[in-house]
Amino acid sequence: MMTIISLLLLASLLSHLNFTVGIVNGWEAKPHSRPYMVSIQSNGIHVCGGSLISDQWVLTAAHCWNRNENLTVVVGAHDLRESKNSDHIGVKSYIQHPSYSGFYISNNIMLLKLQEKVNINNNYVKSISLPKNGEDVKTNTFCSVAGWGQLEIEGPKSDRLMEANVCIMNESECHKRWGNLFLETQMMCAHGHGGSCRYDSGGPLVCGDTAIGVTAFGDSSLCNSPKKPNVYIKISEYIPWINIKIR
């Protein structure tokens, strides 16, 4: 009985979450200034963001893939309507974290192995560095997010890559805002004038030149709300798992 009650409570909480987030109150990124950004697409439609972390591996959120679904990764893109500098590459392997709950919350991280290696030594496609194992980012650190998601809660997606600056929030404050949905060992919060909304889960939270977070969830009705700040998976907690898989 307690298990059923717990699941019902979790389902109620999850109904208020937005798992596909994009950029609001941001600005268009300088074309190809974020060559590690990829668009993850299903049937030619953008569904999530991701980070190119090597010439054959992409890091994103586990909930971006439904089993038996075939995804395509677009690298080297700025405007998704143009294909001059971009390549569409199929996914060879989908590797969700083995402890991913399926409820979009805990261990919401996934690796995609591309069907072919990409050339990461040009101006349009480059990998991004990851943090050291267990490395923490201090509260109030200025970082940034980017994506091709919706520009407002009921608005259209952006064809061109958008970006916004955000600030890392105190973990205890994040826990107050999200309660038990926020797992301090796995997650961090960030907020700014602009930030995530819909259709860019899986995209990176970048501090300096390092991807330190994977966009996980936010409030379903209040994009980039200070009351419910956007939540990111801490990449530093998963470095051993990532290294084992990509090697």
Phi, psi and chi 1 to 4 in degrees:
 res  aa     phi    psi   chi1   chi2   chi3   chi4
   1 MET       -  -43.4  178.0   62.6   73.5      -
   2 MET   -63.4  -36.5  -72.0  -57.4  -64.9      -
   3 THR   -63.3  -42.3  -59.1      -      -      -
   4 ILE   -63.5  -43.7  -65.8  173.7      -      -
   5 ILE   -61.9  -43.4  -67.6  173.2      -      -
   6 SER   -61.8  -41.9  -62.7      -      -      -
   7 LEU   -66.0  -38.6  -70.8  172.9      -      -
   8 LEU   -65.2  -41.2  -71.2  173.3      -      -
   9 LEU   -63.5  -41.4  -72.0  172.1      -      -
  10 LEU   -64.6  -42.6  178.3   59.2      -      -
  11 ALA   -60.0  -39.4      -      -      -      -
  12 SER   -64.4  -42.2  175.7      -      -      -
  13 LEU   -67.3  -40.9  -70.5  168.9      -      -
  14 LEU   -65.1  -27.2  -68.8  176.1      -      -
  15 SER   -64.7  -17.4   67.0      -      -      -
  16 HIS   -96.4    3.1  -63.1  -71.6      -      -
  17 LEU   -98.0  154.0  -60.1 -172.9      -      -
  18 ASN  -117.0  115.4  166.7   31.7      -      -
  19 PHE   -98.7   -2.2  -58.3  113.1      -      -
  20 THR  -125.1   93.8   48.2      -      -      -
  21 VAL  -109.2  149.0  -67.4      -      -      -
  22 GLY  -131.1 -149.0      -      -      -      -
  23 ILE  -119.0  128.1  -55.3  -60.7      -      -
  24 VAL  -120.9  152.7  -67.0      -      -      -
  25 ASN    53.9   33.4  -62.7  -30.8      -      -
  26 GLY  -109.6 -155.4      -      -      -      -
  27 TRP  -146.9  162.4   54.2   87.9      -      -
  28 GLU   -67.9  131.4 -177.1  179.2  -10.6      -
  29 ALA   -69.9  150.4      -      -      -      -
  30 LYS   -61.2  128.8  179.8 -179.0  177.1 -179.4
  31 PRO   -49.9  126.2  -29.8   37.6      -      -
  32 HIS    65.5   21.0  -50.7  -66.1      -      -
  33 SER   -79.9  -11.3   60.3      -      -      -
  34 ARG  -126.4   70.9  -64.5  175.6 -178.7  -94.9
  35 PRO   -68.9   -6.0   25.2  -35.0      -      -
  36 TYR   -87.0  -12.8   50.8   82.2      -      -
  37 MET   -72.8  135.0  -76.3  -67.0  -56.6      -
  38 VAL  -126.7  151.1  -54.6      -      -      -
  39 SER  -100.8  124.5  167.2      -      -      -
  40 ILE   -97.9  124.3  -63.2  173.8      -      -
  41 GLN  -125.7  148.9  -58.2 -172.3   -4.4      -
  42 SER  -123.6  119.6  176.5      -      -      -
  43 ASN    55.2   38.8  -63.7  -42.9      -      -
  44 GLY    79.9    5.4      -      -      -      -
  45 ILE  -112.2  131.0  -62.0  173.4      -      -
  46 HIS   -65.0  126.9  172.6   83.0      -      -
  47 VAL  -123.0  -26.3  -66.6      -      -      -
  48 CYS  -154.5  166.1  -86.5      -      -      -
  49 GLY  -105.0  175.5      -      -      -      -
  50 GLY  -168.4  172.1      -      -      -      -
  51 SER  -119.9  131.3  -51.9      -      -      -
  52 LEU   -79.7  116.8 -169.9   68.1      -      -
  53 ILE  -109.8   -5.0   59.8  172.3      -      -
  54 SER  -162.3 -173.6   80.5      -      -      -
  55 ASP   -75.7   -3.1   60.0    0.8      -      -
  56 GLN  -142.1    5.4 -159.5  171.3    9.3      -
  57 TRP  -128.7  138.8  -69.6   91.8      -      -
  58 VAL  -121.7  138.4  166.9      -      -      -
  59 LEU  -106.0  131.5 -174.6   65.0      -      -
  60 THR  -153.3 -168.2 -172.4      -      -      -
  61 ALA   -91.3  144.5      -      -      -      -
  62 ALA   -63.4  -32.4      -      -      -      -
  63 HIS   -77.2   -1.7   74.5 -100.2      -      -
  64 CYS   -74.4   -8.3  -72.1      -      -      -
  65 TRP  -126.3  129.8  175.6   60.8      -      -
  66 ASN  -100.6  135.2  -64.1  -42.7      -      -
  67 ARG   -56.0  143.7  -65.7 -173.0 -177.9  -82.8
  68 ASN    75.0    6.4  -58.6  -42.1      -      -
  69 GLU   -98.2  137.5  177.5 -175.6   30.2      -
  70 ASN  -101.1  121.3  -67.7  -40.5      -      -
  71 LEU  -104.5  156.9  -61.4  176.2      -      -
  72 THR  -123.3  140.7  -59.7      -      -      -
  73 VAL  -108.4  128.5  171.6      -      -      -
  74 VAL  -104.8  118.6 -178.0      -      -      -
  75 VAL  -109.7  153.3  -58.8      -      -      -
  76 GLY    75.7   17.9      -      -      -      -
  77 ALA   -96.5  151.4      -      -      -      -
  78 HIS  -123.9  -60.0  173.6   68.5      -      -
  79 ASP   -98.6  116.4 -169.8  -33.4      -      -
  80 LEU   -66.6  -12.6  -64.4  179.2      -      -
  81 ARG   -80.9  -15.1  -63.7  167.8  -62.8 -177.4
  82 GLU  -108.2  147.4  -60.6  175.8   -4.1      -
  83 SER  -123.5   12.9   58.8      -      -      -
  84 LYS   -57.2  -47.5 -179.9  179.7  178.8 -178.6
  85 ASN  -112.1    7.1  -61.0  -55.6      -      -
  86 SER  -109.1  157.0   63.9      -      -      -
  87 ASP  -128.4  141.5  -73.2  -45.2      -      -
  88 HIS  -103.2  119.7  -67.3   64.9      -      -
  89 ILE  -126.1  134.4  -55.4  172.2      -      -
  90 GLY   -73.8  165.9      -      -      -      -
  91 VAL  -103.3  127.3  176.8      -      -      -
  92 LYS   -85.1  -42.4 -177.9  177.2 -178.4  179.5
  93 SER  -138.7  137.4  -58.1      -      -      -
  94 TYR  -109.6  115.4  -57.9   84.6      -      -
  95 ILE  -120.4   89.0  -53.7  175.7      -      -
  96 GLN   -74.2  150.6  -67.6  174.3  -37.9      -
  97 HIS   -58.2  136.7 -168.9  -85.3      -      -
  98 PRO   -61.9  -20.7   20.5  -33.1      -      -
  99 SER  -102.7   13.0  -62.4      -      -      -
 100 TYR   -59.8  129.9  171.3   55.1      -      -
 101 SER   -77.7  -22.3   66.2      -      -      -
 102 GLY    84.7   -9.2      -      -      -      -
 103 PHE   -97.4   15.0  -78.1  110.1      -      -
 104 TYR    72.1    3.9  -55.7   90.8      -      -
 105 ILE  -104.5  -80.5  -58.4  -61.1      -      -
 106 SER   -75.3  141.4   62.8      -      -      -
 107 ASN    53.5   41.2  -56.6  -63.2      -      -
 108 ASN   -82.2   71.1 -170.7    1.4      -      -
 109 ILE  -145.7  146.7 -168.9  167.9      -      -
 110 MET  -150.6  146.7  175.3  171.6   63.8      -
 111 LEU  -108.7  139.1  -71.9  163.4      -      -
 112 LEU  -116.0  123.7  -57.4  177.4      -      -
 113 LYS   -95.3  122.3 -175.0  175.9 -176.1  179.7
 114 LEU   -76.1  154.5  -56.4 -179.5      -      -
 115 GLN   -68.0  -22.4  -70.9 -179.6  -10.2      -
 116 GLU  -146.3  156.6   59.0 -172.3   74.5      -
 117 LYS   -76.1  148.8  -67.3 -175.9  178.1 -178.6
 118 VAL  -107.2  157.8  -60.7      -      -      -
 119 ASN   -83.3  107.0  177.8   10.1      -      -
 120 ILE   -98.2   15.7   60.7  173.3      -      -
 121 ASN  -109.8   29.2  -64.6  -45.6      -      -
 122 ASN  -119.6 -178.7   59.4   53.6      -      -
 123 ASN   -76.9  -11.9  -67.0  -33.2      -      -
 124 TYR  -107.1  -21.3  -53.4  107.9      -      -
 125 VAL  -133.3  117.1 -178.2      -      -      -
 126 LYS  -145.0  152.5  -66.1 -175.9 -173.9  -61.9
 127 SER   -85.4  162.2   59.5      -      -      -
 128 ILE  -114.4  147.4 -169.9  168.8      -      -
 129 SER   -77.5  155.6   61.7      -      -      -
 130 LEU  -112.7  160.1  -59.9 -179.0      -      -
 131 PRO   -72.4  168.9   27.2  -35.1      -      -
 132 LYS   -75.2  159.2  -64.1  177.2 -178.6  178.2
 133 ASN   -56.6  122.1 -178.2   27.9      -      -
 134 GLY    77.7    3.9      -      -      -      -
 135 GLU   -68.6  131.6 -179.1  179.3   -3.2      -
 136 ASP  -103.5  152.3  -95.4  -22.1      -      -
 137 VAL  -107.8  131.8  179.4      -      -      -
 138 LYS   -70.3  150.1  -65.0 -179.0  179.2  179.1
 139 THR   -56.8  143.0  -60.7      -      -      -
 140 ASN    76.2    7.0  -63.3  -34.9      -      -
 141 THR   -67.0  134.8  -61.5      -      -      -
 142 PHE   -85.0  129.5  -75.0   99.3      -      -
 143 CYS  -136.3 -169.5  -55.7      -      -      -
 144 SER  -150.2  157.9   63.8      -      -      -
 145 VAL  -131.2  158.5  -69.2      -      -      -
 146 ALA  -151.0  159.1      -      -      -      -
 147 GLY   173.6  174.3      -      -      -      -
 148 TRP  -107.9   23.7  -71.2  -85.8      -      -
 149 GLY   -79.2 -170.9      -      -      -      -
 150 GLN   -67.9  146.3  -72.7  178.0  -65.0      -
 151 LEU   -85.8  -13.1  -56.5  176.7      -      -
 152 GLU  -157.2  168.0   53.7 -171.9   83.1      -
 153 ILE   -58.0  -36.1 -169.4   69.1      -      -
 154 GLU  -114.2   13.8  -61.9  -64.2  -19.8      -
 155 GLY   -92.1  179.1      -      -      -      -
 156 PRO   -77.0  162.1   31.7  -36.9      -      -
 157 LYS   -72.3  160.2  -59.5  175.1 -169.1  175.2
 158 SER   -93.3  134.0  175.9      -      -      -
 159 ASP   -75.8  -27.6  -67.5  -48.4      -      -
 160 ARG  -104.6  148.6  -67.5  169.4  -68.5 -177.3
 161 LEU   -65.1  127.6 -175.6   65.6      -      -
 162 MET  -111.1  159.0  -55.3  -66.7  -72.9      -
 163 GLU  -146.2  163.1   62.7 -175.0    6.2      -
 164 ALA  -156.4  153.5      -      -      -      -
 165 ASN   -94.0  141.8  -67.6  -30.1      -      -
 166 VAL  -137.6  168.9  -65.2      -      -      -
 167 CYS  -127.8  135.5 -170.9      -      -      -
 168 ILE   -67.8  131.6  -57.5  -63.1      -      -
 169 MET   -97.7  159.2  -67.1 -178.3   62.3      -
 170 ASN   -63.8  135.6 -179.3  -82.8      -      -
 171 GLU   -64.3  -36.4  -73.1 -175.3  -12.1      -
 172 SER   -66.4  -34.4   61.6      -      -      -
 173 GLU   -67.5  -39.8  -78.4  -61.4  -46.3      -
 174 CYS   -60.5  -42.1  -66.9      -      -      -
 175 HIS   -65.2  -37.6 -168.0  -88.4      -      -
 176 LYS   -62.7  -38.8  -72.7  179.5 -177.5  177.5
 177 ARG   -76.0  -33.6  -48.3  -67.3  174.2   84.8
 178 TRP  -111.4  -10.5  -77.5  106.4      -      -
 179 GLY    64.4 -140.4      -      -      -      -
 180 ASN   -73.2   -6.7  -68.6  -26.0      -      -
 181 LEU   -72.7  -21.1  -69.0  177.4      -      -
 182 PHE   -94.4  118.1 -177.8   78.2      -      -
 183 LEU  -106.8  107.2  -52.7  175.4      -      -
 184 GLU   -60.9  -31.1  -66.5 -175.4   15.9      -
 185 THR   -71.9  -22.1   57.6      -      -      -
 186 GLN  -112.7  -18.3  -61.1  179.3   14.7      -
 187 MET  -128.8  163.7  -58.1  173.0 -176.7      -
 188 MET  -145.6  159.4   64.3 -177.2   73.8      -
 189 CYS  -114.8  153.1  -74.1      -      -      -
 190 ALA  -147.0  150.5      -      -      -      -
 191 HIS  -151.6  151.4 -177.6 -100.6      -      -
 192 GLY  -161.3 -173.6      -      -      -      -
 193 HIS   -61.7  -38.5  173.9   68.4      -      -
 194 GLY  -114.8  165.7      -      -      -      -
 195 GLY   174.7 -159.6      -      -      -      -
 196 SER   -77.3  148.1  -61.0      -      -      -
 197 CYS  -135.3  -97.8 -173.7      -      -      -
 198 ARG  -127.5  148.3  -71.3 -176.7  172.4  179.1
 199 TYR    73.7   35.4  -68.7  105.8      -      -
 200 ASP  -147.5   35.3  -98.0  -43.8      -      -
 201 SER   -54.4  150.0  -72.9      -      -      -
 202 GLY    89.2  -18.5      -      -      -      -
 203 GLY   -69.9  160.0      -      -      -      -
 204 PRO   -85.2  146.0   32.9  -36.6      -      -
 205 LEU   -93.5  116.1  172.9   63.5      -      -
 206 VAL  -111.2  127.8  178.0      -      -      -
 207 CYS  -120.1  115.4  -58.8      -      -      -
 208 GLY    67.7 -121.2      -      -      -      -
 209 ASP  -110.8   20.5  -62.6  -38.4      -      -
 210 THR  -123.5  135.7  -55.8      -      -      -
 211 ALA   -83.0  112.8      -      -      -      -
 212 ILE  -107.5  -10.9   60.0   97.6      -      -
 213 GLY  -145.6  157.5      -      -      -      -
 214 VAL  -114.2  124.5  172.3      -      -      -
 215 THR   -60.0  123.8  -51.9      -      -      -
 216 ALA  -113.2  -61.3      -      -      -      -
 217 PHE  -159.0  167.3   63.9   84.3      -      -
 218 GLY  -153.2 -170.4      -      -      -      -
 219 ASP   -79.4  137.9 -171.1  -86.1      -      -
 220 SER   -70.4  -22.4   62.1      -      -      -
 221 SER  -118.8   -4.2   59.1      -      -      -
 222 LEU  -132.5   83.1  -62.4  170.0      -      -
 223 CYS   -60.2  131.8  -71.6      -      -      -
 224 ASN    54.8   43.9 -167.9   42.9      -      -
 225 SER   -85.2  133.9  166.9      -      -      -
 226 PRO   -65.9  -23.2   22.5  -32.4      -      -
 227 LYS   -73.3  -33.4  -64.5 -179.9  179.7  179.0
 228 LYS  -131.9   77.2  -64.8  -73.4 -172.4  178.9
 229 PRO   -63.4  153.9   25.1  -35.2      -      -
 230 ASN   -67.0  144.8  -64.4  -47.0      -      -
 231 VAL  -112.9  139.5  179.6      -      -      -
 232 TYR  -129.1  145.1  -56.0   84.1      -      -
 233 ILE   -78.3  133.4  -62.0  -63.8      -      -
 234 LYS   -74.3  110.7  -71.7 -177.8 -178.7  178.6
 235 ILE   -64.3  -34.4  -65.2  175.0      -      -
 236 SER   -59.4  -26.2   63.4      -      -      -
 237 GLU   -76.7  -11.1  -61.9  -59.1  -46.5      -
 238 TYR  -117.4   11.0  -62.4   89.2      -      -
 239 ILE   -59.5  -45.3  -66.8  -60.5      -      -
 240 PRO   -58.5  -43.1  -26.8   36.7      -      -
 241 TRP   -63.6  -44.7  172.9   73.3      -      -
 242 ILE   -60.4  -47.3  -68.4  170.6      -      -
 243 ASN   -61.8  -41.4  -73.5  -21.3      -      -
 244 ILE   -61.9  -42.8  -71.0  171.6      -      -
 245 LYS   -72.8  -41.6  -67.0  -58.3  179.2 -177.1
 246 ILE   -80.7  -12.3   67.8  175.7      -      -
 247 ARG   -85.6      -  -77.1  173.7 -173.6  166.7
